[in-house]
């Protein structure tokens, strides 16, 4: 809503007048802010900004803000980056309104050369099949079940019924929630999703009809029928087909889950990507990066890049911050990331390092040295200078940096 207030306030201005707002700064990078950025760029309308980044200004509101002074046809944008609420000695930097002017990612000019180097390469969306969110149920308490499969039966606990149930194993899939996904760690979970969907002859994932579900999975149908009225009401509320009241809100395509893939939680305070060999589905709190159809990239070699400090730097500059420096790792923030072409030698080297990390993690041993090597190799992959690497990791030494050049 604040975007509309900013735009409409210009209709109230006298010639040469100014507007000042304290408002969220997310419009500088978010998709919903694209129209406002275009509007402000054309009018050269941001004159001065105090940009608080992830500093919390208000005690009773969790939001990330800036102080914005708007004035049409300004020759430059002046901005300050305070490290606290103390505004007594602000230092301002300038961006000149010219043909190269943009609102990329951050008002911090030091970030631009690194971001530019990242964007010189093919995007994640061009290299892989995409970055996909997991499935979305109509109700976790109904369709997410804790238990295990024995023979042809799933024995589990339903929170919605408050008791143990038995249904056919073919109607459930092993599920990972975001908190189950951990950095370089083998996936484990004892929860399952009620999944009344199948793949048709054209390879598309479709829900069973009610009659098909009843005849194919009578135990599953008997269970889900306890909630028919509730689920139908939800389908009508969300304007989806109530004839399929038992289906998931978003089932996604099954091939996304049933292949080797890189997975990540959507909200985290450092990259927590890991590899799954097609064993698990993920819920809405997990995101999936997978090979495009017909391609067979070595995902281990890319896993090291996604878990690198460089990738986290990119996320911090482009994503949405939350409490305690947590950031969203979602489709809109993962897919624009650029990755250089990996030579055969680099693919093999990165894959070897990651394989060592994965195996060492299984033994609960320290992997920091290997992860540090991977970070430095990624800096060199993007042709970063030592000074640029230092902006990302203050602890790195020039000797370490040169060792893996």
RODO-2510 file (C-alpha; in nm, 4 decimals, decimal comma):
residues 405
     n   res          X          Y          Z
     1     x     0,0000     0,0000     0,0000
     2     x     0,2867     0,2408     0,0708
     3     x     0,3828     0,2210    -0,2995
     4     x     0,0469     0,3761    -0,3901
     5     x     0,0920     0,6517    -0,1301
     6     x     0,4324     0,7450    -0,2753
     7     x     0,3045     0,7636    -0,6322
     8     x    -0,0161     0,9493    -0,5487
     9     x     0,1635     1,2046    -0,3294
    10     x     0,3205     1,3547    -0,6432
    11     x    -0,0250     1,4765    -0,7517
    12     x    -0,0353     1,6928    -0,4370
    13     x     0,2995     1,8663    -0,4880
    14     x     0,3498     2,2296    -0,5725
    15     x     0,6213     2,3006    -0,8293
    16     x     0,9562     2,2456    -0,6587
    17     x     0,7884     2,0835    -0,3586
    18     x     0,9228     1,7917    -0,1546
    19     x     0,7763     1,4817     0,0046
    20     x     0,9349     1,2914     0,2921
    21     x     0,8257     0,9459     0,4035
    22     x     0,9558     0,6844     0,6417
    23     x     0,8670     0,3671     0,4514
    24     x     0,9959     0,0162     0,3765
    25     x     1,2935     0,0091     0,1406
    26     x     1,1980    -0,3236    -0,0154
    27     x     1,0495    -0,1495    -0,3215
    28     x     1,4092    -0,0821    -0,4353
    29     x     1,4586    -0,4532    -0,5126
    30     x     1,1211    -0,6282    -0,5067
    31     x     0,9107    -0,7335    -0,8029
    32     x     0,6128    -0,5345    -0,6734
    33     x     0,8322    -0,2208    -0,6698
    34     x     0,9214    -0,2389    -1,0400
    35     x     0,6507     0,0062    -1,1481
    36     x     0,7384     0,2561    -0,8760
    37     x     1,1125     0,2360    -0,9580
    38     x     1,0330     0,3147    -1,3233
    39     x     0,8107     0,6053    -1,2160
    40     x     1,0778     0,7493    -0,9833
    41     x     1,3587     0,6974    -1,2368
    42     x     1,1691     0,8856    -1,5074
    43     x     1,0968     1,1729    -1,2705
    44     x     1,4493     1,1625    -1,1164
    45     x     1,2485     1,1846    -0,7994
    46     x     1,4502     1,0379    -0,5110
    47     x     1,6661     1,3193    -0,3782
    48     x     1,7892     1,1892    -0,0426
    49     x     1,7728     0,8601     0,1480
    50     x     1,8751     0,7403     0,4930
    51     x     1,8911     0,3646     0,4333
    52     x     1,8747     0,1525     0,7506
    53     x     1,9245    -0,1869     0,5841
    54     x     1,8472    -0,4609     0,8400
    55     x     1,8613    -0,2239     1,1394
    56     x     1,5281    -0,2364     1,3268
    57     x     1,4041     0,1194     1,3850
    58     x     1,0644     0,0588     1,5444
    59     x     1,0240    -0,1410     1,8642
    60     x     0,6706    -0,2563     1,7842
    61     x     0,6943    -0,3267     1,4090
    62     x     0,9118    -0,5804     1,2294
    63     x     0,9913    -0,3911     0,9107
    64     x     1,2997    -0,2634     0,7311
    65     x     1,2822     0,1019     0,6500
    66     x     1,4466     0,4121     0,5154
    67     x     1,3817     0,7864     0,5282
    68     x     1,3060     0,8981     0,1713
    69     x     1,2978     1,2565     0,0512
    70     x     1,1324     1,2846    -0,2912
    71     x     1,1695     1,5840    -0,5260
    72     x     1,1153     1,5797    -0,9023
    73     x     1,4036     1,6376    -1,1465
    74     x     1,6856     1,6062    -0,8963
    75     x     2,0336     1,5897    -1,0493
    76     x     2,1559     1,3248    -0,8035
    77     x     2,0468     1,0886    -0,5290
    78     x     2,2286     1,1310    -0,1964
    79     x     2,2226     0,8436     0,0490
    80     x     2,3550     0,7556     0,3927
    81     x     2,3996     0,4087     0,5429
    82     x     2,3825     0,4498     0,9232
    83     x     2,4890     0,1562     1,1398
    84     x     2,2554     0,2524     1,4247
    85     x     1,9660     0,4820     1,5137
    86     x     2,2116     0,7613     1,5954
    87     x     2,1757     1,0047     1,3019
    88     x     2,3913     1,2861     1,4363
    89     x     2,6850     1,2369     1,1975
    90     x     2,5603     1,0905     0,8710
    91     x     2,7961     1,0568     0,5747
    92     x     2,6215     1,0878     0,2374
    93     x     2,7232     0,9303    -0,0934
    94     x     2,5892     1,0261    -0,4342
    95     x     2,4417     0,8494    -0,7354
    96     x     2,4120     1,0682    -1,0454
    97     x     2,0928     1,0480    -1,2494
    98     x     2,2181     0,9473    -1,5941
    99     x     2,1613     0,6721    -1,8505
   100     x     2,3359     0,4178    -1,6231
   101     x     2,1305     0,5003    -1,3146
   102     x     1,9537     0,2078    -1,1488
   103     x     1,8213     0,0988    -0,8110
   104     x     2,0070    -0,2327    -0,8172
   105     x     1,9904    -0,4333    -0,4979
   106     x     2,1425    -0,1873    -0,2551
   107     x     2,2329     0,1758    -0,2400
   108     x     2,5830     0,0678    -0,1433
   109     x     2,8084     0,1370    -0,4427
   110     x     3,0723    -0,1086    -0,3182
   111     x     2,8431    -0,3995    -0,4020
   112     x     2,7901    -0,3149    -0,7676
   113     x     3,1132    -0,4514    -0,9229
   114     x     3,0570    -0,7904    -0,7583
   115     x     2,6900    -0,8033    -0,8535
   116     x     2,7826    -0,7006    -1,2082
   117     x     3,0326    -0,9869    -1,2315
   118     x     2,7632    -1,2296    -1,1187
   119     x     2,5165    -1,0990    -1,3755
   120     x     2,7590    -1,1442    -1,6640
   121     x     2,6761    -1,5155    -1,6701
   122     x     2,3781    -1,7342    -1,7495
   123     x     2,1067    -1,7217    -1,4882
   124     x     2,0005    -2,0169    -1,2761
   125     x     1,6710    -2,0146    -1,4678
   126     x     1,8653    -2,0656    -1,7947
   127     x     2,1002    -2,3364    -1,6656
   128     x     1,8540    -2,5511    -1,4700
   129     x     1,4889    -2,6451    -1,4989
   130     x     1,4153    -2,3608    -1,2564
   131     x     1,3804    -2,3008    -0,8826
   132     x     1,0498    -2,4463    -0,7653
   133     x     0,8538    -2,4140    -0,4440
   134     x     0,7334    -2,7394    -0,2888
   135     x     0,3756    -2,8579    -0,2543
   136     x     0,1077    -2,6640    -0,0689
   137     x    -0,1559    -2,8686     0,1183
   138     x    -0,5106    -2,7569     0,1951
   139     x    -0,4336    -2,8140     0,5621
   140     x    -0,1179    -2,9388     0,7337
   141     x    -0,3118    -3,0972     1,0199
   142     x    -0,5179    -3,3038     0,7723
   143     x    -0,2805    -3,3888     0,4882
   144     x     0,0560    -3,3981     0,6686
   145     x     0,0960    -3,7189     0,8682
   146     x     0,3732    -3,8515     1,0918
   147     x     0,4512    -4,2202     1,0679
   148     x     0,6113    -4,5002     0,8669
   149     x     0,5433    -4,7485     0,5893
   150     x     0,5337    -5,1211     0,6669
   151     x     0,4612    -5,3458     0,3717
   152     x     0,1749    -5,1910     0,1747
   153     x     0,0340    -4,9859     0,4626
   154     x     0,1252    -4,6451     0,6019
   155     x     0,0852    -4,6321     0,9801
   156     x     0,0670    -4,2732     1,0958
   157     x    -0,0761    -4,0145     1,3319
   158     x    -0,3327    -3,7574     1,2190
   159     x    -0,3302    -3,4307     1,4127
   160     x    -0,6725    -3,3470     1,2731
   161     x    -0,8274    -3,6682     1,4111
   162     x    -0,5969    -3,6873     1,7109
   163     x    -0,5345    -4,0587     1,6625
   164     x    -0,3421    -4,3239     1,4703
   165     x    -0,4568    -4,4149     1,1182
   166     x    -0,3805    -4,6804     0,8585
   167     x    -0,3981    -4,6044     0,4863
   168     x    -0,2460    -4,7412     0,1659
   169     x     0,1202    -4,6528     0,1112
   170     x     0,0471    -4,5503    -0,2509
   171     x    -0,1473    -4,2450    -0,1367
   172     x     0,1385    -4,0886     0,0647
   173     x     0,4817    -3,9455    -0,0212
   174     x     0,7784    -3,8816     0,2129
   175     x     0,7906    -3,5088     0,2921
   176     x     1,0555    -3,2592     0,3994
   177     x     0,9593    -2,9383     0,5732
   178     x     1,1958    -2,6419     0,5525
   179     x     1,3422    -2,7136     0,8965
   180     x     1,4309    -3,0697     0,7847
   181     x     1,6654    -2,9351     0,5145
   182     x     2,0163    -2,8727     0,6469
   183     x     2,3403    -2,7642     0,4846
   184     x     2,5312    -3,0507     0,3169
   185     x     2,3328    -3,2993     0,5265
   186     x     2,1594    -3,6199     0,4204
   187     x     1,7828    -3,5695     0,4342
   188     x     1,5769    -3,7459     0,6997
   189     x     1,2095    -3,7158     0,7861
   190     x     0,9313    -3,9222     0,9407
   191     x     0,6470    -3,7158     0,7972
   192     x     0,4415    -3,7882     0,4863
   193     x     0,1984    -3,5968     0,2687
   194     x    -0,1425    -3,7302     0,1644
   195     x    -0,0938    -3,7117    -0,2126
   196     x    -0,4050    -3,8072    -0,4186
   197     x    -0,2435    -3,7283    -0,7540
   198     x    -0,1023    -3,9315    -1,0422
   199     x     0,0904    -3,8810    -1,3666
   200     x    -0,1218    -3,9146    -1,6827
   201     x    -0,0118    -4,0474    -2,0244
   202     x     0,1105    -3,7000    -2,1248
   203     x     0,3349    -3,6804    -1,8167
   204     x     0,1167    -3,4247    -1,6373
   205     x     0,0332    -3,4524    -1,2678
   206     x    -0,3424    -3,4698    -1,2148
   207     x    -0,5696    -3,5395    -0,9158
   208     x    -0,7693    -3,8622    -0,9084
   209     x    -1,1417    -3,8266    -0,9477
   210     x    -1,3377    -3,8953    -0,6311
   211     x    -1,4530    -4,2303    -0,7693
   212     x    -1,0980    -4,3299    -0,8702
   213     x    -0,9697    -4,2386    -0,5239
   214     x    -1,2491    -4,4337    -0,3541
   215     x    -1,1898    -4,7495    -0,5594
   216     x    -0,8073    -4,7379    -0,5705
   217     x    -0,7366    -4,6264    -0,2143
   218     x    -1,0427    -4,7083    -0,0004
   219     x    -0,8586    -4,6604     0,3295
   220     x    -0,7187    -4,3267     0,2140
   221     x    -1,0613    -4,2173     0,0895
   222     x    -1,2222    -4,3197     0,4182
   223     x    -0,9667    -4,1094     0,6089
   224     x    -0,9904    -3,7941     0,3976
   225     x    -1,3741    -3,8135     0,3926
   226     x    -1,3728    -3,7105     0,7584
   227     x    -1,2903    -3,3598     0,6354
   228     x    -1,5008    -3,3400     0,3164
   229     x    -1,7107    -3,0415     0,4222
   230     x    -1,4126    -2,8473     0,5574
   231     x    -1,1969    -2,9110     0,2500
   232     x    -1,4805    -2,8273     0,0091
   233     x    -1,5286    -2,4929     0,1849
   234     x    -1,1558    -2,4213     0,1485
   235     x    -1,1635    -2,5049    -0,2232
   236     x    -1,4533    -2,2659    -0,2734
   237     x    -1,2813    -1,9979    -0,0681
   238     x    -0,9650    -2,0215    -0,2806
   239     x    -1,1709    -2,0517    -0,6033
   240     x    -1,0389    -2,3960    -0,6946
   241     x    -1,2479    -2,6921    -0,8093
   242     x    -1,4520    -2,8285    -0,5131
   243     x    -1,5082    -3,1560    -0,7046
   244     x    -1,1482    -3,2350    -0,6094
   245     x    -1,1966    -3,1371    -0,2461
   246     x    -0,9473    -3,4050    -0,1324
   247     x    -0,6585    -3,2819    -0,3523
   248     x    -0,3663    -3,0597    -0,2534
   249     x    -0,3843    -2,6856    -0,3056
   250     x    -0,0656    -2,7050    -0,5179
   251     x     0,0553    -3,0550    -0,6060
   252     x     0,3365    -2,9464    -0,8434
   253     x     0,4657    -3,1854    -1,1085
   254     x     0,5858    -3,5158    -0,9652
   255     x     0,9023    -3,5265    -1,1780
   256     x     1,0281    -3,2207    -0,9857
   257     x     1,0509    -3,4289    -0,6694
   258     x     1,1311    -3,7739    -0,8058
   259     x     1,4699    -3,6864    -0,9557
   260     x     1,8066    -3,5855    -0,8157
   261     x     1,7807    -3,2262    -0,7005
   262     x     1,9327    -2,9487    -0,4911
   263     x     1,6998    -2,8346    -0,2126
   264     x     1,6980    -2,5425     0,0293
   265     x     1,4770    -2,4007     0,3055
   266     x     1,3065    -2,0781     0,2019
   267     x     1,4106    -1,8791     0,5115
   268     x     1,7611    -1,8993     0,6573
   269     x     2,0532    -1,6996     0,7945
   270     x     2,3146    -1,8732     0,5782
   271     x     2,2918    -2,0986     0,2712
   272     x     2,1609    -2,4415     0,3724
   273     x     2,1464    -2,6224     0,0396
   274     x     2,1825    -2,9989     0,0197
   275     x     2,1346    -3,2813    -0,2272
   276     x     1,8416    -3,5219    -0,2474
   277     x     1,8418    -3,8233    -0,4787
   278     x     1,4700    -3,8183    -0,5501
   279     x     1,3536    -3,9655    -0,2218
   280     x     1,1599    -3,6695    -0,0831
   281     x     0,8911    -3,4187    -0,1695
   282     x     0,9153    -3,0737    -0,0050
   283     x     0,6452    -2,8503     0,1358
   284     x     0,6040    -2,4769     0,0737
   285     x     0,8990    -2,4088     0,3059
   286     x     1,1405    -2,5823     0,0687
   287     x     1,2683    -2,4850    -0,2766
   288     x     1,4088    -2,7165    -0,5443
   289     x     1,6727    -2,6646    -0,8144
   290     x     1,6842    -2,9463    -1,0682
   291     x     1,8194    -3,0374    -1,4076
   292     x     1,6195    -2,9198    -1,7059
   293     x     1,4599    -3,2040    -1,8996
   294     x     1,7197    -3,3655    -2,1228
   295     x     2,0157    -3,2241    -1,9288
   296     x     2,2339    -3,4085    -1,6807
   297     x     2,4488    -3,1526    -1,5014
   298     x     2,6670    -3,2633    -1,2114
   299     x     2,4597    -3,1174    -0,9286
   300     x     2,7319    -3,1721    -0,6679
   301     x     2,9580    -2,9222    -0,8438
   302     x     2,6825    -2,6592    -0,8277
   303     x     2,5898    -2,7389    -0,4681
   304     x     2,9213    -2,5870    -0,3565
   305     x     2,8399    -2,2642    -0,5426
   306     x     2,4938    -2,2318    -0,3864
   307     x     2,6386    -2,2893    -0,0379
   308     x     2,9188    -2,0379    -0,0940
   309     x     2,9657    -1,7056     0,0821
   310     x     2,9446    -1,5365    -0,2575
   311     x     2,5925    -1,6672    -0,3130
   312     x     2,4905    -1,5571     0,0369
   313     x     2,6349    -1,2115    -0,0331
   314     x     2,4154    -1,1983    -0,3433
   315     x     2,1084    -1,3048    -0,1455
   316     x     2,1739    -1,0400     0,1207
   317     x     2,1916    -0,7734    -0,1505
   318     x     1,8827    -0,8859    -0,3417
   319     x     1,6453    -1,0698    -0,1101
   320     x     1,4079    -0,9607     0,1642
   321     x     1,5533    -0,9453     0,5180
   322     x     1,3699    -1,0678     0,8257
   323     x     1,4413    -1,0813     1,1992
   324     x     1,7917    -1,1820     1,3107
   325     x     1,9342    -1,1402     0,9604
   326     x     1,7309    -1,4203     0,8064
   327     x     1,6653    -1,3923     0,4316
   328     x     1,4263    -1,5461     0,1835
   329     x     1,5738    -1,8022    -0,0575
   330     x     1,2840    -1,8123    -0,3031
   331     x     1,2398    -1,8430    -0,6802
   332     x     1,2600    -1,4668    -0,7450
   333     x     1,5909    -1,4417    -0,5580
   334     x     1,7559    -1,7677    -0,6705
   335     x     1,6779    -1,7652    -1,0432
   336     x     1,8510    -1,4344    -1,1365
   337     x     2,1847    -1,5548    -0,9916
   338     x     2,4440    -1,5962    -1,2672
   339     x     2,6823    -1,8934    -1,2828
   340     x     2,9844    -1,9190    -1,5169
   341     x     3,0261    -2,2210    -1,7446
   342     x     3,2138    -2,4893    -1,5536
   343     x     3,4968    -2,6601    -1,7389
   344     x     3,5303    -3,0377    -1,7102
   345     x     3,8228    -2,9941    -1,4705
   346     x     3,6351    -2,7461    -1,2503
   347     x     3,3229    -2,9625    -1,2489
   348     x     3,5296    -3,2567    -1,1298
   349     x     3,7191    -3,0514    -0,8691
   350     x     3,4079    -2,8865    -0,7230
   351     x     3,2289    -3,2216    -0,7191
   352     x     3,5207    -3,3865    -0,5340
   353     x     3,5236    -3,1159    -0,2657
   354     x     3,1477    -3,1354    -0,2168
   355     x     3,1543    -3,5167    -0,2037
   356     x     3,4182    -3,4951     0,0713
   357     x     3,2038    -3,2454     0,2629
   358     x     2,8928    -3,4650     0,2312
   359     x     3,0781    -3,7757     0,3487
   360     x     3,2486    -3,5917     0,6360
   361     x     2,9119    -3,4499     0,7491
   362     x     2,7801    -3,8069     0,7752
   363     x     3,0569    -3,8726     1,0273
   364     x     2,9685    -3,5543     1,2226
   365     x     3,3228    -3,4256     1,1658
   366     x     3,4416    -3,0708     1,0969
   367     x     3,4107    -2,9540     0,7343
   368     x     3,5068    -2,5865     0,7785
   369     x     3,8423    -2,6180     0,6007
   370     x     3,6855    -2,7785     0,2932
   371     x     3,4003    -2,5279     0,2896
   372     x     3,6503    -2,2429     0,3125
   373     x     3,8415    -2,3848     0,0142
   374     x     3,5156    -2,4032    -0,1811
   375     x     3,4370    -2,0392    -0,0991
   376     x     3,7767    -1,9237    -0,2246
   377     x     3,7542    -2,1305    -0,5424
   378     x     3,4159    -1,9687    -0,6098
   379     x     3,5701    -1,6210    -0,5729
   380     x     3,8227    -1,7152    -0,8417
   381     x     3,5501    -1,8673    -1,0598
   382     x     3,3926    -1,5211    -1,0776
   383     x     3,7301    -1,3453    -1,1212
   384     x     3,6967    -1,1506    -0,7983
   385     x     3,9973    -0,9579    -0,6767
   386     x     4,1276    -1,0095    -0,3238
   387     x     3,9776    -0,6734    -0,2252
   388     x     3,6350    -0,7821    -0,3550
   389     x     3,6619    -1,1173    -0,1750
   390     x     3,7475    -0,9230     0,1403
   391     x     3,4194    -0,7319     0,1110
   392     x     3,2381    -1,0649     0,1302
   393     x     3,4572    -1,2318     0,3933
   394     x     3,6538    -1,0039     0,6258
   395     x     3,8498    -1,2981     0,7733
   396     x     4,0106    -1,4125     0,4477
   397     x     4,3870    -1,3596     0,4124
   398     x     4,5686    -1,2879     0,0889
   399     x     4,7751    -1,6044     0,1384
   400     x     4,4559    -1,8151     0,1534
   401     x     4,3163    -1,6328    -0,1466
   402     x     4,6243    -1,6938    -0,3620
   403     x     4,6576    -2,0595    -0,2571
   404     x     4,3623    -2,1715    -0,4713
   405     x     4,4010    -1,9310    -0,7606
***
